[in-house]
Amino acid sequence: MTPFFVLQQFENYLTSEKRFSEHTVISYKNDIKQFLEFSGISNKEGLKEVSHQLIRGWIVNLIDNEISNRSVNRKLSTLRTLYRWLQKQGVVDHNPLVKIKGPKSEKRLPTFMKESELDENKLDQLFLDDFDGVRDQLMIEFFYQTGIRLSELIALKENDVTHNTIKVLGKRNKERIIPITEDLNNKIKKFQRLKSASNINSECFFTLINGKNLYSKLVYRKINYYLGLVSSMEKKSPHVLRHTFATHMLNNGAGLETLKDILGHANLSATQVYTHSSFTQLNNIYSQAHPRGHKK
């Protein structure tokens, strides 16, 4: 028996019980496929014969192929989840990942934009006052003013948007409510009027002018293009705007717990990565305010 029937059951487990997103499930499938190709496993019995020595050999192979430590650890996390499930299902007797430790991950600080680069007056000049222009500007404002993820923006429904809040369906189907400003609400109303004038009847909030749903590559391409007009940063993506939202919130006095809830993080450690920017801001203030913080 090939292992693929078992892996199909595992995929169903990730989707129905773990409630992982489609993107996460695809990543898991790719990681497992890479491991099976490396190990030469072609049947169910092969899954039982995997040893910690084989997995260590795979780690060495990945590193030799210049796969980052972060990616290696993600792939190991996939295998850990797989073998815990296989053990629970009685497919294997032991978990070969028990003795495995991944390489030490390098800490990457989030990339974010300057407040001056996202000046409202500067952004206003970039967009035409038609359906696409108003929608594209609103997408940037949503990312920057609410910190939502790309997948969350695409999944946003009309009835998720109210006068002063948006309801976001995040990872593992966890809902959260995010407050919005009066300025953002006015931009929302303008876009809704254009949708109505274009006879668009869709449950999705953001759409194409023909009423069809947006898709990830289109949104990414739009954000990358417009951010390139105001910034020379190498990375220009929706996720950079999410990082920027978090960084600017902390720099202007928001608490970590509040930011954690708005971003939809499962634990505080994920949010604490943004404190580097607040420390930079604090250090600048200290240098200016303390009598020995600057040269006289």
C-alpha positions as CSV (number, residue, x, y, z in Angstrom):
1,M,0.0,0.0,0.0
2,T,1.4,3.4,-0.9
3,P,1.6,6.0,1.8
4,F,-0.6,8.4,-0.1
5,F,-3.9,7.1,1.2
6,V,-2.7,7.6,4.7
7,L,-1.4,11.1,3.8
8,Q,-4.8,11.9,2.3
9,Q,-6.4,11.1,5.7
10,F,-3.8,13.3,7.4
11,E,-4.7,16.1,5.0
12,N,-8.3,15.7,6.0
13,Y,-7.3,15.9,9.6
14,L,-5.4,19.1,9.1
15,T,-8.4,20.7,7.3
16,S,-11.3,19.4,9.4
17,E,-9.9,19.0,12.9
18,K,-6.9,21.4,13.1
19,R,-8.7,23.9,10.8
20,F,-5.5,24.9,9.1
21,S,-5.8,27.3,6.2
22,E,-5.5,26.1,2.6
23,H,-2.1,27.8,2.3
24,T,-0.8,26.0,5.5
25,V,-2.1,22.6,4.3
26,I,-0.4,23.1,0.9
27,S,2.9,23.9,2.8
28,Y,2.5,20.7,4.9
29,K,1.9,18.6,1.8
30,N,5.0,20.0,0.0
31,D,7.2,19.4,3.1
32,I,6.0,15.8,3.4
33,K,6.5,15.3,-0.4
34,Q,10.1,16.5,-0.1
35,F,10.8,14.2,2.8
36,L,9.3,11.2,1.0
37,E,11.4,11.9,-2.1
38,F,14.6,12.2,0.0
39,S,13.9,9.0,2.0
40,G,12.6,7.0,-1.0
41,I,9.5,5.9,0.9
42,S,7.0,4.4,-1.5
43,N,4.7,2.4,0.8
44,K,3.0,2.5,4.2
45,E,5.6,0.3,5.8
46,G,8.3,2.8,4.9
47,L,6.7,5.3,7.2
48,K,7.2,2.9,10.1
49,E,10.9,2.4,9.3
50,V,11.9,6.1,9.5
51,S,14.7,6.6,12.0
52,H,16.0,9.7,13.7
53,Q,19.3,9.1,11.8
54,L,17.4,9.4,8.5
55,I,15.7,12.6,9.6
56,R,19.1,14.0,10.7
57,G,20.4,13.1,7.2
58,W,17.5,15.1,5.7
59,I,18.3,18.1,7.8
60,V,21.9,18.0,6.7
61,N,20.8,17.7,3.1
62,L,18.5,20.7,3.4
63,I,21.2,22.9,5.0
64,D,23.6,21.8,2.3
65,N,21.1,23.0,-0.3
66,E,21.1,26.4,1.5
67,I,17.6,26.1,3.0
68,S,17.4,28.6,5.8
69,N,17.3,27.3,9.4
70,R,13.8,28.9,9.7
71,S,12.5,26.8,6.8
72,V,14.2,23.6,8.1
73,N,12.5,24.0,11.4
74,R,9.2,24.6,9.7
75,K,9.6,21.3,7.8
76,L,10.5,19.5,11.0
77,S,7.4,20.9,12.6
78,T,5.4,19.4,9.8
79,L,7.0,16.0,10.3
80,R,6.3,16.2,14.1
81,T,2.7,16.9,13.5
82,L,2.5,14.0,11.0
83,Y,4.2,11.4,13.2
84,R,2.2,12.4,16.3
85,W,-0.9,11.8,14.2
86,L,0.4,8.5,12.7
87,Q,1.2,7.3,16.3
88,K,-2.3,8.3,17.4
89,Q,-3.8,6.4,14.5
90,G,-1.7,3.3,15.3
91,V,0.1,3.5,11.9
92,V,3.6,3.7,13.6
93,D,4.8,2.4,17.0
94,H,7.3,5.2,17.7
95,N,8.0,8.8,16.9
96,P,11.4,9.3,15.3
97,L,11.2,13.0,15.9
98,V,11.6,12.7,19.7
99,K,15.4,12.8,19.5
100,I,15.5,15.5,16.9
101,K,16.4,19.1,17.6
102,G,16.3,21.6,14.7
103,P,19.0,24.1,13.9
104,K,19.0,27.4,15.8
105,S,16.8,29.9,14.0
106,E,18.1,33.3,13.2
107,K,15.9,36.0,14.6
108,R,14.5,38.2,11.8
109,L,13.2,41.6,12.7
110,P,10.0,42.6,10.9
111,T,10.3,45.0,8.0
112,F,8.2,48.1,8.3
113,M,7.7,51.5,6.6
114,K,8.2,55.0,7.9
115,E,5.1,57.0,8.9
116,S,6.1,59.7,6.4
117,E,6.0,57.1,3.6
118,L,2.4,56.4,4.3
119,D,1.3,60.0,4.6
120,E,-2.3,60.3,3.6
121,N,-1.8,63.3,1.3
122,K,1.0,61.5,-0.4
123,L,-1.1,58.3,-1.0
124,D,-4.1,60.3,-2.2
125,Q,-2.1,61.5,-5.2
126,L,-1.4,57.9,-6.4
127,F,-5.0,56.7,-7.1
128,L,-7.6,57.5,-9.8
129,D,-11.0,58.3,-8.5
130,D,-12.6,55.3,-10.3
131,F,-13.6,51.9,-9.0
132,D,-10.2,50.3,-9.2
133,G,-8.4,53.3,-7.7
134,V,-10.8,53.7,-4.8
135,R,-10.7,50.0,-4.1
136,D,-6.9,49.8,-4.3
137,Q,-6.4,52.7,-1.9
138,L,-8.9,51.2,0.5
139,M,-7.0,47.9,0.5
140,I,-3.8,49.7,1.5
141,E,-5.7,51.6,4.2
142,F,-7.2,48.3,5.5
143,F,-3.8,46.7,5.8
144,Y,-2.2,49.7,7.4
145,Q,-5.1,50.8,9.7
146,T,-6.2,47.3,10.9
147,G,-3.2,45.0,10.4
148,I,-5.2,42.2,8.8
149,R,-3.6,39.5,6.8
150,L,-3.9,39.1,3.0
151,S,-6.2,36.0,3.3
152,E,-8.4,37.9,5.8
153,L,-8.8,40.8,3.5
154,I,-9.9,38.6,0.6
155,A,-12.3,36.7,2.9
156,L,-13.9,39.8,4.3
157,K,-17.7,39.9,3.8
158,E,-20.0,42.9,3.3
159,N,-21.8,42.1,6.6
160,D,-18.5,41.9,8.4
161,V,-18.1,45.7,8.0
162,T,-20.0,48.1,10.2
163,H,-19.8,51.8,10.9
164,N,-17.0,51.5,13.5
165,T,-15.7,47.9,13.4
166,I,-14.8,45.0,11.1
167,K,-15.2,41.4,12.0
168,V,-12.3,39.3,10.8
169,L,-12.1,35.5,10.5
170,G,-8.5,34.6,11.3
171,K,-6.4,31.5,11.5
172,R,-8.1,28.4,12.6
173,N,-11.5,30.2,12.2
174,K,-11.0,32.5,15.2
175,E,-13.0,35.6,14.9
176,R,-11.9,39.0,16.2
177,I,-13.4,42.5,16.1
178,I,-11.2,45.4,15.0
179,P,-12.2,49.0,15.5
180,I,-11.9,51.4,12.5
181,T,-11.5,55.2,12.3
182,E,-14.1,57.6,11.0
183,D,-11.7,58.4,8.1
184,L,-11.6,54.7,7.1
185,N,-15.3,54.4,7.5
186,N,-15.8,57.3,5.0
187,K,-13.5,55.6,2.5
188,I,-15.5,52.4,3.0
189,K,-18.8,54.2,2.2
190,K,-17.3,55.7,-0.9
191,F,-16.3,52.3,-2.2
192,Q,-19.7,50.8,-1.3
193,R,-21.4,53.6,-3.4
194,L,-19.2,52.7,-6.4
195,K,-20.0,49.0,-5.9
196,S,-23.7,49.9,-5.9
197,A,-23.3,52.1,-9.0
198,S,-21.6,49.2,-10.8
199,N,-24.5,46.8,-9.9
200,I,-22.1,44.5,-7.9
201,N,-24.1,42.1,-5.8
202,S,-21.5,40.0,-3.9
203,E,-21.2,38.9,-0.3
204,C,-17.5,39.6,-0.5
205,F,-16.5,43.1,0.5
206,F,-13.6,43.6,-1.9
207,T,-14.3,42.5,-5.5
208,L,-13.2,43.1,-9.1
209,I,-15.3,45.6,-11.1
210,N,-17.1,42.7,-12.7
211,G,-18.2,41.4,-9.3
212,K,-15.8,38.5,-9.2
213,N,-13.7,37.8,-6.1
214,L,-10.2,39.1,-5.6
215,Y,-7.3,36.6,-5.5
216,S,-4.0,36.7,-3.6
217,K,-1.6,37.4,-6.5
218,L,-3.7,40.4,-7.7
219,V,-3.7,42.0,-4.3
220,Y,0.0,41.3,-3.7
221,R,0.8,42.8,-7.1
222,K,-1.3,45.9,-6.5
223,I,0.2,46.5,-3.0
224,N,3.8,45.9,-4.3
225,Y,3.2,48.4,-7.1
226,Y,1.8,51.3,-5.0
227,L,4.3,50.9,-2.2
228,G,7.1,51.0,-4.7
229,L,5.9,54.5,-5.6
230,V,6.4,55.8,-2.1
231,S,9.2,53.7,-0.8
232,S,12.6,52.3,-1.9
233,M,12.3,49.3,0.4
234,E,13.2,45.9,-1.1
235,K,10.2,44.2,0.5
236,K,6.8,45.7,-0.5
237,S,3.9,43.5,0.4
238,P,0.6,43.3,2.4
239,H,2.5,41.7,5.2
240,V,4.9,44.6,5.4
241,L,1.9,46.8,6.0
242,R,0.8,44.5,8.8
243,H,4.3,44.8,10.3
244,T,4.1,48.6,9.8
245,F,0.7,48.8,11.5
246,A,2.0,46.9,14.6
247,T,5.2,48.9,14.8
248,H,3.5,52.3,14.5
249,M,0.8,51.2,17.1
250,L,3.5,50.4,19.6
251,N,5.5,53.5,18.8
252,N,2.5,55.5,19.6
253,G,1.7,53.9,22.9
254,A,-0.4,50.8,22.3
255,G,0.0,47.9,24.7
256,L,1.2,44.5,23.7
257,E,-2.0,42.7,24.9
258,T,-4.2,45.1,22.9
259,L,-2.0,44.7,19.8
260,K,-2.0,40.9,20.3
261,D,-5.8,40.8,20.2
262,I,-6.0,43.1,17.1
263,L,-3.4,41.1,15.2
264,G,-5.1,37.8,16.1
265,H,-1.9,36.3,17.6
266,A,-2.4,33.1,19.5
267,N,0.2,34.1,22.2
268,L,2.1,37.2,23.3
269,S,5.5,35.9,22.1
270,A,4.4,36.4,18.5
271,T,3.6,40.0,19.2
272,Q,6.8,40.8,21.2
273,V,8.9,40.7,18.0
274,Y,7.6,44.3,17.3
275,T,9.0,45.7,20.5
276,H,12.4,46.3,18.8
277,S,10.9,49.3,17.0
278,S,9.4,50.7,20.2
279,F,12.8,50.4,21.8
280,T,14.4,52.3,18.9
281,Q,11.8,55.1,19.4
282,L,12.4,55.1,23.2
283,N,16.1,55.3,22.6
284,N,15.8,58.3,20.4
285,I,13.6,60.1,22.9
286,Y,16.1,59.3,25.7
287,S,19.0,60.5,23.7
288,Q,17.2,63.8,23.0
289,A,15.9,64.3,26.6
290,H,18.7,63.2,28.9
291,P,21.4,65.7,29.6
292,R,24.1,63.1,28.8
293,G,22.2,61.6,25.9
294,H,23.6,64.0,23.4
295,K,26.7,66.2,23.1
296,K,26.4,69.8,24.1
